[in-house]
Amino acid sequence: MTAIRQRPLHARLRFAVSAFGLLLLAGCGFPPPQSETERAASDGCRDDANRIYNAQNRYQLSERASPDTPFSGSTPPPLPSDGLSDKYGYDQMVSNCLRRSEAVPVSGQTN
């Protein structure tokens, strides 16, 4: 019976690292550059989303930080999921605005 010769550990490790690196690079393509109109639409949508968010959450402007309140040592620490729904809502507002702006043809452009 013949013994199967194994590669040295450093050769297997080098192969694994290079294969992992190639997998990472395959998924990390650069996004295509934005045109001036796409950038303007994106900035406008973000401005609209910020304006809407600030109007919906005006209480946060005058809310005091909890460490400044009496007995603040008895409050639980913030959860890691705090603010996720706000972030999701903001991202959805921007995405919906961008979708609407793509649906409306810009004057002078033909599809």
Gaussian input, Z-matrix of N, CA and C with variables (Angstrom, degrees):
# hf/3-21g

backbone

0 1
 N
 C     1     B1
 C     2     B2     1     A1
 N     3     B3     2     A2     1     D1
 C     4     B4     3     A3     2     D2
 C     5     B5     4     A4     3     D3
 N     6     B6     5     A5     4     D4
 C     7     B7     6     A6     5     D5
 C     8     B8     7     A7     6     D6
 N     9     B9     8     A8     7     D7
 C    10    B10     9     A9     8     D8
 C    11    B11    10    A10     9     D9
 N    12    B12    11    A11    10    D10
 C    13    B13    12    A12    11    D11
 C    14    B14    13    A13    12    D12
 N    15    B15    14    A14    13    D13
 C    16    B16    15    A15    14    D14
 C    17    B17    16    A16    15    D15
 N    18    B18    17    A17    16    D16
 C    19    B19    18    A18    17    D17
 C    20    B20    19    A19    18    D18
 N    21    B21    20    A20    19    D19
 C    22    B22    21    A21    20    D20
 C    23    B23    22    A22    21    D21
 N    24    B24    23    A23    22    D22
 C    25    B25    24    A24    23    D23
 C    26    B26    25    A25    24    D24
 N    27    B27    26    A26    25    D25
 C    28    B28    27    A27    26    D26
 C    29    B29    28    A28    27    D27
 N    30    B30    29    A29    28    D28
 C    31    B31    30    A30    29    D29
 C    32    B32    31    A31    30    D30
 N    33    B33    32    A32    31    D31
 C    34    B34    33    A33    32    D32
 C    35    B35    34    A34    33    D33
 N    36    B36    35    A35    34    D34
 C    37    B37    36    A36    35    D35
 C    38    B38    37    A37    36    D36
 N    39    B39    38    A38    37    D37
 C    40    B40    39    A39    38    D38
 C    41    B41    40    A40    39    D39
 N    42    B42    41    A41    40    D40
 C    43    B43    42    A42    41    D41
 C    44    B44    43    A43    42    D42
 N    45    B45    44    A44    43    D43
 C    46    B46    45    A45    44    D44
 C    47    B47    46    A46    45    D45
 N    48    B48    47    A47    46    D46
 C    49    B49    48    A48    47    D47
 C    50    B50    49    A49    48    D48
 N    51    B51    50    A50    49    D49
 C    52    B52    51    A51    50    D50
 C    53    B53    52    A52    51    D51
 N    54    B54    53    A53    52    D52
 C    55    B55    54    A54    53    D53
 C    56    B56    55    A55    54    D54
 N    57    B57    56    A56    55    D55
 C    58    B58    57    A57    56    D56
 C    59    B59    58    A58    57    D57
 N    60    B60    59    A59    58    D58
 C    61    B61    60    A60    59    D59
 C    62    B62    61    A61    60    D60
 N    63    B63    62    A62    61    D61
 C    64    B64    63    A63    62    D62
 C    65    B65    64    A64    63    D63
 N    66    B66    65    A65    64    D64
 C    67    B67    66    A66    65    D65
 C    68    B68    67    A67    66    D66
 N    69    B69    68    A68    67    D67
 C    70    B70    69    A69    68    D68
 C    71    B71    70    A70    69    D69
 N    72    B72    71    A71    70    D70
 C    73    B73    72    A72    71    D71
 C    74    B74    73    A73    72    D72
 N    75    B75    74    A74    73    D73
 C    76    B76    75    A75    74    D74
 C    77    B77    76    A76    75    D75
 N    78    B78    77    A77    76    D76
 C    79    B79    78    A78    77    D77
 C    80    B80    79    A79    78    D78
 N    81    B81    80    A80    79    D79
 C    82    B82    81    A81    80    D80
 C    83    B83    82    A82    81    D81
 N    84    B84    83    A83    82    D82
 C    85    B85    84    A84    83    D83
 C    86    B86    85    A85    84    D84
 N    87    B87    86    A86    85    D85
 C    88    B88    87    A87    86    D86
 C    89    B89    88    A88    87    D87
 N    90    B90    89    A89    88    D88
 C    91    B91    90    A90    89    D89
 C    92    B92    91    A91    90    D90
 N    93    B93    92    A92    91    D91
 C    94    B94    93    A93    92    D92
 C    95    B95    94    A94    93    D93
 N    96    B96    95    A95    94    D94
 C    97    B97    96    A96    95    D95
 C    98    B98    97    A97    96    D96
 N    99    B99    98    A98    97    D97
 C   100   B100    99    A99    98    D98
 C   101   B101   100   A100    99    D99
 N   102   B102   101   A101   100   D100
 C   103   B103   102   A102   101   D101
 C   104   B104   103   A103   102   D102
 N   105   B105   104   A104   103   D103
 C   106   B106   105   A105   104   D104
 C   107   B107   106   A106   105   D105
 N   108   B108   107   A107   106   D106
 C   109   B109   108   A108   107   D107
 C   110   B110   109   A109   108   D108
 N   111   B111   110   A110   109   D109
 C   112   B112   111   A111   110   D110
 C   113   B113   112   A112   111   D111
 N   114   B114   113   A113   112   D112
 C   115   B115   114   A114   113   D113
 C   116   B116   115   A115   114   D114
 N   117   B117   116   A116   115   D115
 C   118   B118   117   A117   116   D116
 C   119   B119   118   A118   117   D117
 N   120   B120   119   A119   118   D118
 C   121   B121   120   A120   119   D119
 C   122   B122   121   A121   120   D120
 N   123   B123   122   A122   121   D121
 C   124   B124   123   A123   122   D122
 C   125   B125   124   A124   123   D123
 N   126   B126   125   A125   124   D124
 C   127   B127   126   A126   125   D125
 C   128   B128   127   A127   126   D126
 N   129   B129   128   A128   127   D127
 C   130   B130   129   A129   128   D128
 C   131   B131   130   A130   129   D129
 N   132   B132   131   A131   130   D130
 C   133   B133   132   A132   131   D131
 C   134   B134   133   A133   132   D132
 N   135   B135   134   A134   133   D133
 C   136   B136   135   A135   134   D134
 C   137   B137   136   A136   135   D135
 N   138   B138   137   A137   136   D136
 C   139   B139   138   A138   137   D137
 C   140   B140   139   A139   138   D138
 N   141   B141   140   A140   139   D139
 C   142   B142   141   A141   140   D140
 C   143   B143   142   A142   141   D141
 N   144   B144   143   A143   142   D142
 C   145   B145   144   A144   143   D143
 C   146   B146   145   A145   144   D144
 N   147   B147   146   A146   145   D145
 C   148   B148   147   A147   146   D146
 C   149   B149   148   A148   147   D147
 N   150   B150   149   A149   148   D148
 C   151   B151   150   A150   149   D149
 C   152   B152   151   A151   150   D150
 N   153   B153   152   A152   151   D151
 C   154   B154   153   A153   152   D152
 C   155   B155   154   A154   153   D153
 N   156   B156   155   A155   154   D154
 C   157   B157   156   A156   155   D155
 C   158   B158   157   A157   156   D156
 N   159   B159   158   A158   157   D157
 C   160   B160   159   A159   158   D158
 C   161   B161   160   A160   159   D159
 N   162   B162   161   A161   160   D160
 C   163   B163   162   A162   161   D161
 C   164   B164   163   A163   162   D162
 N   165   B165   164   A164   163   D163
 C   166   B166   165   A165   164   D164
 C   167   B167   166   A166   165   D165
 N   168   B168   167   A167   166   D166
 C   169   B169   168   A168   167   D167
 C   170   B170   169   A169   168   D168
 N   171   B171   170   A170   169   D169
 C   172   B172   171   A171   170   D170
 C   173   B173   172   A172   171   D171
 N   174   B174   173   A173   172   D172
 C   175   B175   174   A174   173   D173
 C   176   B176   175   A175   174   D174
 N   177   B177   176   A176   175   D175
 C   178   B178   177   A177   176   D176
 C   179   B179   178   A178   177   D177
 N   180   B180   179   A179   178   D178
 C   181   B181   180   A180   179   D179
 C   182   B182   181   A181   180   D180
 N   183   B183   182   A182   181   D181
 C   184   B184   183   A183   182   D182
 C   185   B185   184   A184   183   D183
 N   186   B186   185   A185   184   D184
 C   187   B187   186   A186   185   D185
 C   188   B188   187   A187   186   D186
 N   189   B189   188   A188   187   D187
 C   190   B190   189   A189   188   D188
 C   191   B191   190   A190   189   D189
 N   192   B192   191   A191   190   D190
 C   193   B193   192   A192   191   D191
 C   194   B194   193   A193   192   D192
 N   195   B195   194   A194   193   D193
 C   196   B196   195   A195   194   D194
 C   197   B197   196   A196   195   D195
 N   198   B198   197   A197   196   D196
 C   199   B199   198   A198   197   D197
 C   200   B200   199   A199   198   D198
 N   201   B201   200   A200   199   D199
 C   202   B202   201   A201   200   D200
 C   203   B203   202   A202   201   D201
 N   204   B204   203   A203   202   D202
 C   205   B205   204   A204   203   D203
 C   206   B206   205   A205   204   D204
 N   207   B207   206   A206   205   D205
 C   208   B208   207   A207   206   D206
 C   209   B209   208   A208   207   D207
 N   210   B210   209   A209   208   D208
 C   211   B211   210   A210   209   D209
 C   212   B212   211   A211   210   D210
 N   213   B213   212   A212   211   D211
 C   214   B214   213   A213   212   D212
 C   215   B215   214   A214   213   D213
 N   216   B216   215   A215   214   D214
 C   217   B217   216   A216   215   D215
 C   218   B218   217   A217   216   D216
 N   219   B219   218   A218   217   D217
 C   220   B220   219   A219   218   D218
 C   221   B221   220   A220   219   D219
 N   222   B222   221   A221   220   D220
 C   223   B223   222   A222   221   D221
 C   224   B224   223   A223   222   D222
 N   225   B225   224   A224   223   D223
 C   226   B226   225   A225   224   D224
 C   227   B227   226   A226   225   D225
 N   228   B228   227   A227   226   D226
 C   229   B229   228   A228   227   D227
 C   230   B230   229   A229   228   D228
 N   231   B231   230   A230   229   D229
 C   232   B232   231   A231   230   D230
 C   233   B233   232   A232   231   D231
 N   234   B234   233   A233   232   D232
 C   235   B235   234   A234   233   D233
 C   236   B236   235   A235   234   D234
 N   237   B237   236   A236   235   D235
 C   238   B238   237   A237   236   D236
 C   239   B239   238   A238   237   D237
 N   240   B240   239   A239   238   D238
 C   241   B241   240   A240   239   D239
 C   242   B242   241   A241   240   D240
 N   243   B243   242   A242   241   D241
 C   244   B244   243   A243   242   D242
 C   245   B245   244   A244   243   D243
 N   246   B246   245   A245   244   D244
 C   247   B247   246   A246   245   D245
 C   248   B248   247   A247   246   D246
 N   249   B249   248   A248   247   D247
 C   250   B250   249   A249   248   D248
 C   251   B251   250   A250   249   D249
 N   252   B252   251   A251   250   D250
 C   253   B253   252   A252   251   D251
 C   254   B254   253   A253   252   D252
 N   255   B255   254   A254   253   D253
 C   256   B256   255   A255   254   D254
 C   257   B257   256   A256   255   D255
 N   258   B258   257   A257   256   D256
 C   259   B259   258   A258   257   D257
 C   260   B260   259   A259   258   D258
 N   261   B261   260   A260   259   D259
 C   262   B262   261   A261   260   D260
 C   263   B263   262   A262   261   D261
 N   264   B264   263   A263   262   D262
 C   265   B265   264   A264   263   D263
 C   266   B266   265   A265   264   D264
 N   267   B267   266   A266   265   D265
 C   268   B268   267   A267   266   D266
 C   269   B269   268   A268   267   D267
 N   270   B270   269   A269   268   D268
 C   271   B271   270   A270   269   D269
 C   272   B272   271   A271   270   D270
 N   273   B273   272   A272   271   D271
 C   274   B274   273   A273   272   D272
 C   275   B275   274   A274   273   D273
 N   276   B276   275   A275   274   D274
 C   277   B277   276   A276   275   D275
 C   278   B278   277   A277   276   D276
 N   279   B279   278   A278   277   D277
 C   280   B280   279   A279   278   D278
 C   281   B281   280   A280   279   D279
 N   282   B282   281   A281   280   D280
 C   283   B283   282   A282   281   D281
 C   284   B284   283   A283   282   D282
 N   285   B285   284   A284   283   D283
 C   286   B286   285   A285   284   D284
 C   287   B287   286   A286   285   D285
 N   288   B288   287   A287   286   D286
 C   289   B289   288   A288   287   D287
 C   290   B290   289   A289   288   D288
 N   291   B291   290   A290   289   D289
 C   292   B292   291   A291   290   D290
 C   293   B293   292   A292   291   D291
 N   294   B294   293   A293   292   D292
 C   295   B295   294   A294   293   D293
 C   296   B296   295   A295   294   D294
 N   297   B297   296   A296   295   D295
 C   298   B298   297   A297   296   D296
 C   299   B299   298   A298   297   D297
 N   300   B300   299   A299   298   D298
 C   301   B301   300   A300   299   D299
 C   302   B302   301   A301   300   D300
 N   303   B303   302   A302   301   D301
 C   304   B304   303   A303   302   D302
 C   305   B305   304   A304   303   D303
 N   306   B306   305   A305   304   D304
 C   307   B307   306   A306   305   D305
 C   308   B308   307   A307   306   D306
 N   309   B309   308   A308   307   D307
 C   310   B310   309   A309   308   D308
 C   311   B311   310   A310   309   D309
 N   312   B312   311   A311   310   D310
 C   313   B313   312   A312   311   D311
 C   314   B314   313   A313   312   D312
 N   315   B315   314   A314   313   D313
 C   316   B316   315   A315   314   D314
 C   317   B317   316   A316   315   D315
 N   318   B318   317   A317   316   D316
 C   319   B319   318   A318   317   D317
 C   320   B320   319   A319   318   D318
 N   321   B321   320   A320   319   D319
 C   322   B322   321   A321   320   D320
 C   323   B323   322   A322   321   D321
 N   324   B324   323   A323   322   D322
 C   325   B325   324   A324   323   D323
 C   326   B326   325   A325   324   D324
 N   327   B327   326   A326   325   D325
 C   328   B328   327   A327   326   D326
 C   329   B329   328   A328   327   D327
 N   330   B330   329   A329   328   D328
 C   331   B331   330   A330   329   D329
 C   332   B332   331   A331   330   D330

   B1=1.4438
   B2=1.5246
   B3=1.3250
   B4=1.4590
   B5=1.5165
   B6=1.2978
   B7=1.4600
   B8=1.5276
   B9=1.3156
   B10=1.4588
   B11=1.5190
   B12=1.2943
   B13=1.4622
   B14=1.5229
   B15=1.3111
   B16=1.4592
   B17=1.5188
   B18=1.2981
   B19=1.4598
   B20=1.5154
   B21=1.3201
   B22=1.4708
   B23=1.5305
   B24=1.3030
   B25=1.4580
   B26=1.5239
   B27=1.3191
   B28=1.4671
   B29=1.5238
   B30=1.3232
   B31=1.4617
   B32=1.5332
   B33=1.3271
   B34=1.4640
   B35=1.5160
   B36=1.3297
   B37=1.4569
   B38=1.5268
   B39=1.3149
   B40=1.4649
   B41=1.5349
   B42=1.3226
   B43=1.4626
   B44=1.5272
   B45=1.3195
   B46=1.4637
   B47=1.5277
   B48=1.3209
   B49=1.4652
   B50=1.5205
   B51=1.3244
   B52=1.4606
   B53=1.5280
   B54=1.3282
   B55=1.4633
   B56=1.5242
   B57=1.3241
   B58=1.4607
   B59=1.5303
   B60=1.3228
   B61=1.4627
   B62=1.5124
   B63=1.3262
   B64=1.4636
   B65=1.5256
   B66=1.3233
   B67=1.4575
   B68=1.5253
   B69=1.3258
   B70=1.4575
   B71=1.5213
   B72=1.3160
   B73=1.4553
   B74=1.5234
   B75=1.3094
   B76=1.4642
   B77=1.5154
   B78=1.3145
   B79=1.4570
   B80=1.5025
   B81=1.3192
   B82=1.4596
   B83=1.5214
   B84=1.2916
   B85=1.4587
   B86=1.5170
   B87=1.3159
   B88=1.4465
   B89=1.5261
   B90=1.3434
   B91=1.4582
   B92=1.5242
   B93=1.3143
   B94=1.4604
   B95=1.5272
   B96=1.3155
   B97=1.4656
   B98=1.5193
   B99=1.3240
   B100=1.4535
   B101=1.5221
   B102=1.3084
   B103=1.4551
   B104=1.5316
   B105=1.3101
   B106=1.4656
   B107=1.5297
   B108=1.3345
   B109=1.4635
   B110=1.5291
   B111=1.3460
   B112=1.4704
   B113=1.5187
   B114=1.3283
   B115=1.4587
   B116=1.5280
   B117=1.3382
   B118=1.4636
   B119=1.5297
   B120=1.3414
   B121=1.4642
   B122=1.5222
   B123=1.3283
   B124=1.4599
   B125=1.5338
   B126=1.3251
   B127=1.4655
   B128=1.5245
   B129=1.3409
   B130=1.4554
   B131=1.5168
   B132=1.3258
   B133=1.4701
   B134=1.5250
   B135=1.3187
   B136=1.4716
   B137=1.5233
   B138=1.3284
   B139=1.4658
   B140=1.5273
   B141=1.3454
   B142=1.4665
   B143=1.5235
   B144=1.3293
   B145=1.4685
   B146=1.5246
   B147=1.3359
   B148=1.4736
   B149=1.5189
   B150=1.3274
   B151=1.4647
   B152=1.5249
   B153=1.3351
   B154=1.4653
   B155=1.5267
   B156=1.3328
   B157=1.4662
   B158=1.5269
   B159=1.3284
   B160=1.4702
   B161=1.5211
   B162=1.3410
   B163=1.4574
   B164=1.5282
   B165=1.3168
   B166=1.4642
   B167=1.5256
   B168=1.3123
   B169=1.4674
   B170=1.5236
   B171=1.3272
   B172=1.4675
   B173=1.5189
   B174=1.3111
   B175=1.4639
   B176=1.5237
   B177=1.3288
   B178=1.4611
   B179=1.5221
   B180=1.3352
   B181=1.4523
   B182=1.5253
   B183=1.3346
   B184=1.4580
   B185=1.5207
   B186=1.3105
   B187=1.4609
   B188=1.5247
   B189=1.3144
   B190=1.4615
   B191=1.5167
   B192=1.2929
   B193=1.4582
   B194=1.5184
   B195=1.3247
   B196=1.4615
   B197=1.5266
   B198=1.3422
   B199=1.4621
   B200=1.5187
   B201=1.3464
   B202=1.4651
   B203=1.5156
   B204=1.3112
   B205=1.4504
   B206=1.5190
   B207=1.3297
   B208=1.4697
   B209=1.5262
   B210=1.2922
   B211=1.4594
   B212=1.5286
   B213=1.3151
   B214=1.4591
   B215=1.5243
   B216=1.3215
   B217=1.4539
   B218=1.5105
   B219=1.3285
   B220=1.4560
   B221=1.5250
   B222=1.3332
   B223=1.4644
   B224=1.5189
   B225=1.3158
   B226=1.4745
   B227=1.5290
   B228=1.3064
   B229=1.4709
   B230=1.5237
   B231=1.3274
   B232=1.4708
   B233=1.5252
   B234=1.3030
   B235=1.4573
   B236=1.5287
   B237=1.3243
   B238=1.4715
   B239=1.5223
   B240=1.3291
   B241=1.4619
   B242=1.5268
   B243=1.3305
   B244=1.4579
   B245=1.5209
   B246=1.3037
   B247=1.4501
   B248=1.5129
   B249=1.3263
   B250=1.4618
   B251=1.5227
   B252=1.3311
   B253=1.4571
   B254=1.5202
   B255=1.3416
   B256=1.4632
   B257=1.5194
   B258=1.3163
   B259=1.4679
   B260=1.5292
   B261=1.3238
   B262=1.4676
   B263=1.5247
   B264=1.3228
   B265=1.4555
   B266=1.5198
   B267=1.3258
   B268=1.4650
   B269=1.5306
   B270=1.3356
   B271=1.4663
   B272=1.5231
   B273=1.3339
   B274=1.4593
   B275=1.5292
   B276=1.3427
   B277=1.4595
   B278=1.5319
   B279=1.3287
   B280=1.4593
   B281=1.5272
   B282=1.3221
   B283=1.4708
   B284=1.5238
   B285=1.3240
   B286=1.4636
   B287=1.5199
   B288=1.3117
   B289=1.4691
   B290=1.5269
   B291=1.3208
   B292=1.4632
   B293=1.5251
   B294=1.3333
   B295=1.4622
   B296=1.5224
   B297=1.3357
   B298=1.4711
   B299=1.5225
   B300=1.3278
   B301=1.4597
   B302=1.5264
   B303=1.3339
   B304=1.4649
   B305=1.5184
   B306=1.3345
   B307=1.4590
   B308=1.5267
   B309=1.3360
   B310=1.4515
   B311=1.5144
   B312=1.3352
   B313=1.4583
   B314=1.5233
   B315=1.3099
   B316=1.4514
   B317=1.5160
   B318=1.3324
   B319=1.4688
   B320=1.5273
   B321=1.3165
   B322=1.4562
   B323=1.5154
   B324=1.3394
   B325=1.4658
   B326=1.5204
   B327=1.3030
   B328=1.4531
   B329=1.5072
   B330=1.3205
   B331=1.4701
   B332=1.4762
   A1=108.17
   A2=116.32
   A3=119.67
   A4=109.90
   A5=115.73
   A6=121.16
   A7=108.75
   A8=115.60
   A9=121.04
   A10=107.69
   A11=115.59
   A12=120.02
   A13=108.87
   A14=115.98
   A15=121.05
   A16=109.78
   A17=115.32
   A18=120.24
   A19=109.39
   A20=116.16
   A21=118.68
   A22=110.57
   A23=115.13
   A24=121.48
   A25=111.55
   A26=118.61
   A27=120.33
   A28=111.28
   A29=118.42
   A30=121.02
   A31=110.32
   A32=116.71
   A33=119.57
   A34=110.87
   A35=116.61
   A36=121.07
   A37=110.73
   A38=116.89
   A39=121.09
   A40=109.96
   A41=116.65
   A42=120.81
   A43=111.01
   A44=117.24
   A45=121.03
   A46=110.78
   A47=117.08
   A48=120.51
   A49=110.68
   A50=117.86
   A51=119.71
   A52=111.38
   A53=117.82
   A54=120.25
   A55=110.70
   A56=117.16
   A57=121.47
   A58=109.94
   A59=116.93
   A60=120.93
   A61=111.81
   A62=117.26
   A63=120.19
   A64=111.60
   A65=116.75
   A66=119.65
   A67=111.10
   A68=116.28
   A69=119.48
   A70=111.22
   A71=116.72
   A72=120.34
   A73=111.99
   A74=117.43
   A75=120.39
   A76=111.19
   A77=117.80
   A78=121.16
   A79=114.19
   A80=118.19
   A81=121.35
   A82=111.47
   A83=117.26
   A84=120.08
   A85=109.98
   A86=116.19
   A87=119.70
   A88=109.01
   A89=117.18
   A90=118.29
   A91=109.48
   A92=116.54
   A93=118.31
   A94=110.05
   A95=117.94
   A96=119.62
   A97=111.12
   A98=115.39
   A99=120.23
   A100=109.94
   A101=115.20
   A102=119.02
   A103=108.08
   A104=115.75
   A105=120.34
   A106=110.86
   A107=117.50
   A108=119.76
   A109=111.64
   A110=117.27
   A111=120.16
   A112=110.38
   A113=116.82
   A114=120.65
   A115=110.65
   A116=117.23
   A117=120.96
   A118=110.55
   A119=117.06
   A120=120.39
   A121=110.71
   A122=116.65
   A123=120.52
   A124=111.12
   A125=116.60
   A126=119.99
   A127=111.06
   A128=116.61
   A129=120.27
   A130=112.01
   A131=116.68
   A132=120.30
   A133=111.22
   A134=116.84
   A135=119.21
   A136=110.92
   A137=116.97
   A138=120.19
   A139=110.79
   A140=116.67
   A141=120.14
   A142=111.38
   A143=116.72
   A144=120.43
   A145=110.52
   A146=117.49
   A147=120.11
   A148=111.14
   A149=117.26
   A150=121.29
   A151=110.17
   A152=117.13
   A153=121.05
   A154=110.51
   A155=117.28
   A156=120.51
   A157=110.39
   A158=116.91
   A159=119.99
   A160=111.45
   A161=117.98
   A162=120.32
   A163=111.21
   A164=117.24
   A165=120.68
   A166=112.01
   A167=118.15
   A168=121.61
   A169=111.18
   A170=116.69
   A171=120.78
   A172=111.84
   A173=117.17
   A174=120.79
   A175=111.91
   A176=116.98
   A177=119.34
   A178=112.38
   A179=117.23
   A180=119.99
   A181=111.53
   A182=116.94
   A183=120.31
   A184=113.22
   A185=117.92
   A186=121.62
   A187=109.96
   A188=115.81
   A189=120.20
   A190=109.52
   A191=115.04
   A192=119.70
   A193=108.96
   A194=117.12
   A195=120.56
   A196=113.97
   A197=121.85
   A198=118.39
   A199=113.42
   A200=117.73
   A201=120.44
   A202=112.52
   A203=118.96
   A204=121.43
   A205=110.84
   A206=116.63
   A207=118.80
   A208=110.74
   A209=116.35
   A210=124.05
   A211=111.53
   A212=117.12
   A213=119.83
   A214=111.98
   A215=117.51
   A216=120.00
   A217=112.80
   A218=116.94
   A219=119.41
   A220=112.64
   A221=118.13
   A222=119.30
   A223=109.53
   A224=116.93
   A225=118.99
   A226=110.58
   A227=117.16
   A228=119.28
   A229=110.44
   A230=117.25
   A231=118.85
   A232=111.51
   A233=115.41
   A234=120.98
   A235=110.06
   A236=117.42
   A237=119.30
   A238=113.01
   A239=117.08
   A240=119.78
   A241=112.83
   A242=118.40
   A243=120.44
   A244=109.90
   A245=116.73
   A246=121.81
   A247=114.98
   A248=118.45
   A249=119.61
   A250=112.02
   A251=116.86
   A252=118.68
   A253=110.56
   A254=117.77
   A255=120.42
   A256=110.77
   A257=116.83
   A258=121.19
   A259=110.20
   A260=116.43
   A261=120.43
   A262=110.42
   A263=116.95
   A264=120.73
   A265=112.12
   A266=116.50
   A267=121.55
   A268=110.21
   A269=116.48
   A270=120.36
   A271=111.59
   A272=117.55
   A273=121.19
   A274=110.89
   A275=117.34
   A276=120.12
   A277=110.83
   A278=116.61
   A279=120.86
   A280=109.93
   A281=117.84
   A282=121.17
   A283=111.69
   A284=117.06
   A285=120.55
   A286=111.16
   A287=116.15
   A288=120.15
   A289=110.58
   A290=117.16
   A291=120.12
   A292=111.22
   A293=116.97
   A294=119.81
   A295=111.46
   A296=115.78
   A297=119.49
   A298=110.67
   A299=117.35
   A300=119.53
   A301=111.08
   A302=118.43
   A303=121.07
   A304=111.10
   A305=116.92
   A306=120.49
   A307=111.51
   A308=116.97
   A309=121.11
   A310=108.71
   A311=119.12
   A312=119.96
   A313=111.18
   A314=116.26
   A315=122.34
   A316=107.58
   A317=117.33
   A318=120.31
   A319=109.93
   A320=115.78
   A321=120.99
   A322=113.57
   A323=118.09
   A324=120.52
   A325=109.65
   A326=115.18
   A327=120.13
   A328=108.93
   A329=116.40
   A330=120.28
   A331=111.59
   D1=131.59
   D2=-177.61
   D3=-89.64
   D4=141.98
   D5=178.97
   D6=-82.60
   D7=140.33
   D8=177.61
   D9=-84.61
   D10=124.01
   D11=-178.81
   D12=-84.53
   D13=126.78
   D14=179.36
   D15=-96.12
   D16=149.73
   D17=175.88
   D18=-71.69
   D19=153.68
   D20=176.97
   D21=-63.22
   D22=157.38
   D23=-176.38
   D24=-59.71
   D25=-42.55
   D26=-177.44
   D27=-65.14
   D28=-32.41
   D29=178.14
   D30=-70.11
   D31=-41.08
   D32=177.73
   D33=-66.92
   D34=-39.74
   D35=179.15
   D36=-65.29
   D37=-42.90
   D38=179.20
   D39=-61.93
   D40=-42.04
   D41=178.38
   D42=-63.35
   D43=-44.17
   D44=-178.53
   D45=-64.47
   D46=-42.60
   D47=-179.87
   D48=-66.05
   D49=-43.13
   D50=-179.86
   D51=-67.77
   D52=-37.77
   D53=177.28
   D54=-65.07
   D55=-41.14
   D56=178.45
   D57=-65.02
   D58=-41.22
   D59=178.23
   D60=-62.30
   D61=-41.26
   D62=178.16
   D63=-65.17
   D64=-37.83
   D65=177.33
   D66=-64.31
   D67=-40.52
   D68=178.52
   D69=-64.93
   D70=-43.94
   D71=-178.61
   D72=-67.80
   D73=-30.43
   D74=-179.56
   D75=-65.38
   D76=-32.62
   D77=-179.18
   D78=-91.82
   D79=-3.12
   D80=-174.51
   D81=-111.83
   D82=54.74
   D83=177.31
   D84=-74.93
   D85=150.83
   D86=177.82
   D87=-75.92
   D88=138.83
   D89=177.58
   D90=-69.25
   D91=152.19
   D92=179.04
   D93=-64.83
   D94=148.06
   D95=-179.42
   D96=-64.54
   D97=143.32
   D98=-179.15
   D99=-83.13
   D100=144.19
   D101=174.14
   D102=-78.29
   D103=171.25
   D104=-178.94
   D105=-64.61
   D106=-37.53
   D107=179.59
   D108=-70.18
   D109=-37.18
   D110=177.33
   D111=-65.66
   D112=-41.37
   D113=179.50
   D114=-65.24
   D115=-40.58
   D116=178.84
   D117=-65.67
   D118=-41.51
   D119=178.34
   D120=-64.50
   D121=-41.28
   D122=179.70
   D123=-64.84
   D124=-43.39
   D125=178.48
   D126=-64.41
   D127=-41.01
   D128=178.42
   D129=-63.87
   D130=-40.84
   D131=178.90
   D132=-66.33
   D133=-39.48
   D134=177.56
   D135=-65.88
   D136=-40.07
   D137=177.81
   D138=-62.48
   D139=-43.57
   D140=177.62
   D141=-62.20
   D142=-43.59
   D143=-179.65
   D144=-64.79
   D145=-39.34
   D146=177.34
   D147=-64.53
   D148=-41.48
   D149=179.82
   D150=-63.44
   D151=-44.75
   D152=179.76
   D153=-65.65
   D154=-43.38
   D155=-179.51
   D156=-62.52
   D157=-44.36
   D158=-179.81
   D159=-65.18
   D160=-35.43
   D161=177.37
   D162=-69.32
   D163=-36.67
   D164=-179.33
   D165=-75.84
   D166=-24.35
   D167=-174.44
   D168=-121.94
   D169=45.46
   D170=-178.67
   D171=-63.86
   D172=-28.24
   D173=-178.60
   D174=-60.96
   D175=-26.96
   D176=-178.19
   D177=-69.85
   D178=-21.15
   D179=179.38
   D180=-68.90
   D181=-33.85
   D182=-178.09
   D183=-105.52
   D184=1.22
   D185=-178.37
   D186=-73.68
   D187=132.26
   D188=178.13
   D189=-82.60
   D190=151.18
   D191=177.00
   D192=-69.33
   D193=142.22
   D194=-176.48
   D195=-66.65
   D196=-26.36
   D197=178.23
   D198=-65.68
   D199=-18.13
   D200=-178.70
   D201=-86.00
   D202=-7.96
   D203=-176.59
   D204=-88.17
   D205=154.29
   D206=176.69
   D207=-63.18
   D208=149.24
   D209=179.53
   D210=59.81
   D211=31.71
   D212=-177.48
   D213=-70.42
   D214=-16.36
   D215=178.78
   D216=-70.10
   D217=-16.19
   D218=-177.71
   D219=-90.99
   D220=-5.03
   D221=-179.95
   D222=-83.96
   D223=144.01
   D224=179.28
   D225=-71.78
   D226=154.59
   D227=177.62
   D228=-67.48
   D229=157.52
   D230=-179.74
   D231=-64.79
   D232=147.73
   D233=179.16
   D234=-80.63
   D235=151.44
   D236=177.41
   D237=-62.60
   D238=-23.40
   D239=-178.23
   D240=-88.57
   D241=0.58
   D242=178.57
   D243=-61.85
   D244=130.26
   D245=177.55
   D246=88.84
   D247=-4.51
   D248=-179.44
   D249=-66.03
   D250=-39.03
   D251=179.94
   D252=-67.76
   D253=-35.75
   D254=176.34
   D255=-64.90
   D256=-42.55
   D257=179.16
   D258=-64.06
   D259=-42.35
   D260=178.42
   D261=-62.55
   D262=-45.07
   D263=179.55
   D264=-61.52
   D265=-41.60
   D266=178.12
   D267=-63.09
   D268=-47.39
   D269=179.28
   D270=-61.62
   D271=-38.25
   D272=178.34
   D273=-66.18
   D274=-40.47
   D275=178.26
   D276=-61.07
   D277=-44.18
   D278=179.97
   D279=-65.88
   D280=-44.48
   D281=-179.50
   D282=-62.85
   D283=-43.72
   D284=179.34
   D285=-64.17
   D286=-40.84
   D287=178.44
   D288=-63.51
   D289=-43.29
   D290=179.29
   D291=-65.18
   D292=-38.51
   D293=177.03
   D294=-63.50
   D295=-41.58
   D296=178.42
   D297=-65.42
   D298=-38.43
   D299=-178.47
   D300=-70.25
   D301=-29.21
   D302=176.74
   D303=-74.04
   D304=-29.53
   D305=-178.49
   D306=-72.94
   D307=-28.18
   D308=179.94
   D309=-89.67
   D310=116.30
   D311=-178.78
   D312=-67.96
   D313=139.82
   D314=178.06
   D315=-80.93
   D316=138.84
   D317=-177.49
   D318=-60.81
   D319=135.68
   D320=-179.67
   D321=93.01
   D322=-9.30
   D323=179.09
   D324=-101.38
   D325=144.31
   D326=173.71
   D327=-119.81
   D328=144.55
   D329=-179.19
   D330=-95.49

